[in-house]
Amino acid sequence: MIPAITLRQLGFLVAVADELNFSRAAEACYVTQPTLSAGIKELETRLGVVLIERTKRSVLLTPLGQELAQRARALLLDAGEIEKLAASGANPEQGDLRLGAIPTIGPFLIPKALPLIRRTFPQLRLYLREAMTEQLLAGLHAGRLDLVLFAQPFEAEGLETLHLFDDGYHLAAQAGALGNGAVDGPQLQGVRLMLLEKGHCLQRHALQAFPDLDIEQDESFAASSLATLISMVSEGLGITLLPDLSIDAGVLAGQEVAITPLADACPRRVMLAWRPSTSRQQVFEHIGKILQTTREAIRSEPVK
């Protein structure tokens, strides 16, 4: 009698689909390569089909193998949610929580919110990962993350979202370069801004702050971090848009940078996202309220 399909075998298939390498897939599953190969062979025997084409130089999934791997991923995700639900029992506020955040929000908000999160959920172990929005949302869909902090305009299809707050912008330039007058959107028509390199969501957000204007990125420079961007602005190499959250959190402390608000800029909407199948929705909503409270506290406290 041929044994039934197991979640372990499906996990092996998904790992091979992700890595396209048996050795790395075995490492990802914490098993030896012979164990993984045997599991894949058992799965193919049970189904009566070839799922993986192996040669000396490459590992490829057959079209059927690719489709089954995609379905297996969903099954494993649901199984993981069942385990979490069972483990939490009457207390969903305990266990591990993997939070992802984009680097233009996480460093300014999460550290200040952590003390209250820990006091509110003392049995919750929070692990933080910073990455670009696409990576975070993919990790959330795949089950590698439980909760993601990101900003719109950016779609989070198939996920539950909570709007935390809007984050506006200030125009930033070298000290003394802005004069004393206020600046509005139309004055930026045709201006080229120094921004973060492509891939950072803030680069996209800044260009969409005035969707009706012809504002472009200065292609001669693209910063890899907000700190580098601010340093270049302080040297007089250009101007940029900085999110209000980062300014309120003190990112300009010690920098020779002048700022002026841009009241008519379209703000980015800071959001929290999670999978609809989670058993921790109430916990996530409570964390969202803590993040909202923290944002207001950052806004009101003086910058040191």
ZICOR-V572890 format. One record per residue. N is the residue number from 1. RES is the residue in three letters. SS is DSSP state (hx for helix, st for strand, lp for the rest). D_FIRST is the distance of its C-alpha to the first C-alpha in Angstrom with 2 decimals. Layout:
BEGIN
n | res | ss | d_first
N | RES | SS | D_FIRST
N | RES | SS | D_FIRST
END
This chain:
BEGIN
n | res | ss | d_first
1 | MET | lp | 0.00
2 | ILE | lp | 3.80
3 | PRO | lp | 6.27
4 | ALA | lp | 9.23
5 | ILE | lp | 12.47
6 | THR | lp | 14.88
7 | LEU | hx | 18.66
8 | ARG | hx | 18.94
9 | GLN | hx | 17.30
10 | LEU | hx | 19.59
11 | GLY | hx | 22.44
12 | PHE | hx | 21.90
13 | LEU | hx | 22.11
14 | VAL | hx | 25.26
15 | ALA | hx | 26.81
16 | VAL | hx | 26.48
17 | ALA | hx | 27.94
18 | ASP | hx | 30.80
19 | GLU | hx | 31.60
20 | LEU | lp | 30.62
21 | ASN | lp | 30.45
22 | PHE | hx | 27.53
23 | SER | hx | 29.89
24 | ARG | hx | 31.49
25 | ALA | hx | 28.23
26 | ALA | hx | 26.96
27 | GLU | hx | 30.30
28 | ALA | hx | 30.06
29 | CYS | hx | 26.72
30 | TYR | lp | 28.12
31 | VAL | lp | 25.48
32 | THR | lp | 25.86
33 | GLN | hx | 25.43
34 | PRO | hx | 22.67
35 | THR | hx | 20.68
36 | LEU | hx | 21.30
37 | SER | hx | 20.51
38 | ALA | hx | 17.13
39 | GLY | hx | 16.39
40 | ILE | hx | 17.64
41 | LYS | hx | 15.63
42 | GLU | hx | 12.31
43 | LEU | hx | 13.74
44 | GLU | hx | 14.82
45 | THR | hx | 11.57
46 | ARG | hx | 9.93
47 | LEU | hx | 13.16
48 | GLY | lp | 13.78
49 | VAL | lp | 17.33
50 | VAL | lp | 19.74
51 | LEU | lp | 21.15
52 | ILE | st | 23.52
53 | GLU | st | 25.91
54 | ARG | st | 26.89
55 | THR | lp | 30.10
56 | LYS | lp | 32.36
57 | ARG | lp | 34.63
58 | SER | lp | 32.66
59 | VAL | st | 29.48
60 | LEU | st | 29.20
61 | LEU | st | 26.82
62 | THR | lp | 26.25
63 | PRO | hx | 27.68
64 | LEU | hx | 24.26
65 | GLY | hx | 23.52
66 | GLN | hx | 26.85
67 | GLU | hx | 26.21
68 | LEU | hx | 22.82
69 | ALA | hx | 24.52
70 | GLN | hx | 27.27
71 | ARG | hx | 25.06
72 | ALA | hx | 23.08
73 | ARG | hx | 26.53
74 | ALA | hx | 27.43
75 | LEU | hx | 24.28
76 | LEU | hx | 24.93
77 | LEU | hx | 28.55
78 | ASP | hx | 27.83
79 | ALA | hx | 25.55
80 | GLY | hx | 28.46
81 | GLU | hx | 30.87
82 | ILE | hx | 28.82
83 | GLU | hx | 28.93
84 | LYS | hx | 32.65
85 | LEU | hx | 33.33
86 | ALA | hx | 31.65
87 | ALA | hx | 33.44
88 | SER | hx | 36.75
89 | GLY | lp | 36.56
90 | ALA | lp | 40.10
91 | ASN | lp | 41.51
92 | PRO | lp | 40.48
93 | GLU | lp | 43.39
94 | GLN | lp | 41.64
95 | GLY | st | 39.35
96 | ASP | st | 39.44
97 | LEU | st | 41.01
98 | ARG | st | 41.01
99 | LEU | st | 44.07
100 | GLY | st | 44.93
101 | ALA | st | 48.53
102 | ILE | lp | 50.56
103 | PRO | lp | 53.17
104 | THR | lp | 56.15
105 | ILE | lp | 55.26
106 | GLY | hx | 53.14
107 | PRO | hx | 55.76
108 | PHE | hx | 58.48
109 | LEU | hx | 56.68
110 | ILE | hx | 53.77
111 | PRO | hx | 55.76
112 | LYS | hx | 58.31
113 | ALA | hx | 55.72
114 | LEU | hx | 53.60
115 | PRO | hx | 55.88
116 | LEU | hx | 55.74
117 | ILE | hx | 51.97
118 | ARG | hx | 51.53
119 | ARG | hx | 53.97
120 | THR | hx | 52.29
121 | PHE | lp | 48.70
122 | PRO | lp | 49.09
123 | GLN | lp | 45.38
124 | LEU | st | 44.39
125 | ARG | st | 43.85
126 | LEU | st | 44.99
127 | TYR | st | 44.04
128 | LEU | st | 46.07
129 | ARG | st | 45.35
130 | GLU | st | 47.98
131 | ALA | lp | 47.11
132 | MET | lp | 48.07
133 | THR | hx | 47.21
134 | GLU | hx | 44.62
135 | GLN | hx | 42.70
136 | LEU | hx | 42.94
137 | LEU | hx | 41.77
138 | ALA | hx | 38.84
139 | GLY | hx | 37.94
140 | LEU | hx | 38.26
141 | HIS | hx | 35.97
142 | ALA | hx | 33.36
143 | GLY | lp | 33.58
144 | ARG | lp | 35.42
145 | LEU | lp | 38.48
146 | ASP | lp | 39.09
147 | LEU | st | 42.65
148 | VAL | st | 44.90
149 | LEU | st | 48.69
150 | PHE | st | 50.01
151 | ALA | st | 52.85
152 | GLN | st | 53.37
153 | PRO | lp | 54.24
154 | PHE | lp | 50.56
155 | GLU | lp | 47.78
156 | ALA | lp | 44.80
157 | GLU | lp | 42.68
158 | GLY | lp | 39.91
159 | LEU | st | 41.26
160 | GLU | st | 43.43
161 | THR | st | 46.84
162 | LEU | st | 49.88
163 | HIS | st | 53.31
164 | LEU | st | 54.98
165 | PHE | st | 58.31
166 | ASP | st | 60.15
167 | ASP | st | 61.25
168 | GLY | lp | 64.41
169 | TYR | st | 66.13
170 | HIS | st | 69.29
171 | LEU | st | 70.95
172 | ALA | st | 71.37
173 | ALA | st | 73.90
174 | GLN | st | 75.97
175 | ALA | lp | 78.40
176 | GLY | lp | 81.52
177 | ALA | lp | 80.03
178 | LEU | lp | 79.46
179 | GLY | lp | 82.95
180 | ASN | lp | 83.52
181 | GLY | lp | 82.60
182 | ALA | lp | 79.39
183 | VAL | lp | 76.96
184 | ASP | lp | 75.19
185 | GLY | hx | 72.64
186 | PRO | hx | 75.06
187 | GLN | hx | 76.69
188 | LEU | hx | 73.47
189 | GLN | lp | 73.55
190 | GLY | lp | 72.94
191 | VAL | lp | 72.35
192 | ARG | st | 69.87
193 | LEU | st | 67.93
194 | MET | st | 66.45
195 | LEU | st | 62.83
196 | LEU | st | 59.57
197 | GLU | lp | 57.62
198 | LYS | lp | 55.29
199 | GLY | lp | 51.93
200 | HIS | lp | 53.64
201 | CYS | hx | 53.61
202 | LEU | hx | 57.18
203 | GLN | hx | 58.32
204 | ARG | hx | 57.05
205 | HIS | hx | 58.39
206 | ALA | hx | 61.84
207 | LEU | hx | 62.17
208 | GLN | lp | 61.29
209 | ALA | lp | 63.77
210 | PHE | lp | 66.36
211 | PRO | lp | 64.45
212 | ASP | lp | 67.72
213 | LEU | lp | 69.34
214 | ASP | lp | 69.12
215 | ILE | lp | 67.92
216 | GLU | st | 66.25
217 | GLN | st | 64.79
218 | ASP | st | 66.95
219 | GLU | st | 64.83
220 | SER | st | 66.84
221 | PHE | st | 65.10
222 | ALA | st | 61.78
223 | ALA | st | 61.10
224 | SER | lp | 57.79
225 | SER | lp | 58.60
226 | LEU | hx | 60.97
227 | ALA | hx | 62.97
228 | THR | hx | 63.64
229 | LEU | hx | 64.63
230 | ILE | hx | 67.10
231 | SER | hx | 68.58
232 | MET | hx | 69.26
233 | VAL | hx | 70.87
234 | SER | hx | 73.07
235 | GLU | lp | 74.33
236 | GLY | lp | 75.52
237 | LEU | lp | 73.07
238 | GLY | lp | 72.17
239 | ILE | lp | 71.26
240 | THR | st | 67.98
241 | LEU | st | 66.48
242 | LEU | st | 65.13
243 | PRO | st | 63.08
244 | ASP | hx | 65.01
245 | LEU | hx | 62.30
246 | SER | hx | 62.69
247 | ILE | hx | 66.49
248 | ASP | hx | 66.54
249 | ALA | lp | 64.29
250 | GLY | lp | 66.91
251 | VAL | lp | 65.52
252 | LEU | lp | 69.11
253 | ALA | lp | 70.55
254 | GLY | lp | 72.79
255 | GLN | lp | 72.51
256 | GLU | lp | 75.54
257 | VAL | st | 74.01
258 | ALA | st | 75.62
259 | ILE | st | 73.68
260 | THR | st | 74.59
261 | PRO | st | 72.46
262 | LEU | lp | 71.24
263 | ALA | lp | 71.31
264 | ASP | lp | 70.45
265 | ALA | lp | 67.32
266 | CYS | lp | 63.99
267 | PRO | lp | 62.11
268 | ARG | st | 58.49
269 | ARG | st | 56.44
270 | VAL | st | 54.59
271 | MET | st | 51.23
272 | LEU | st | 48.33
273 | ALA | st | 44.84
274 | TRP | st | 41.44
275 | ARG | st | 38.17
276 | PRO | lp | 38.37
277 | SER | lp | 35.12
278 | THR | lp | 36.64
279 | SER | lp | 37.18
280 | ARG | lp | 40.42
281 | GLN | hx | 42.64
282 | GLN | hx | 45.45
283 | VAL | hx | 45.44
284 | PHE | hx | 45.67
285 | GLU | hx | 48.48
286 | HIS | hx | 50.32
287 | ILE | hx | 50.00
288 | GLY | hx | 51.38
289 | LYS | hx | 54.41
290 | ILE | hx | 54.93
291 | LEU | hx | 54.95
292 | GLN | hx | 57.46
293 | THR | hx | 59.65
294 | THR | hx | 59.47
295 | ARG | hx | 60.57
296 | GLU | hx | 63.60
297 | ALA | hx | 64.44
298 | ILE | hx | 64.37
299 | ARG | hx | 66.64
300 | SER | hx | 69.20
301 | GLU | lp | 69.34
302 | PRO | lp | 71.87
303 | VAL | lp | 70.65
304 | LYS | lp | 71.57
END
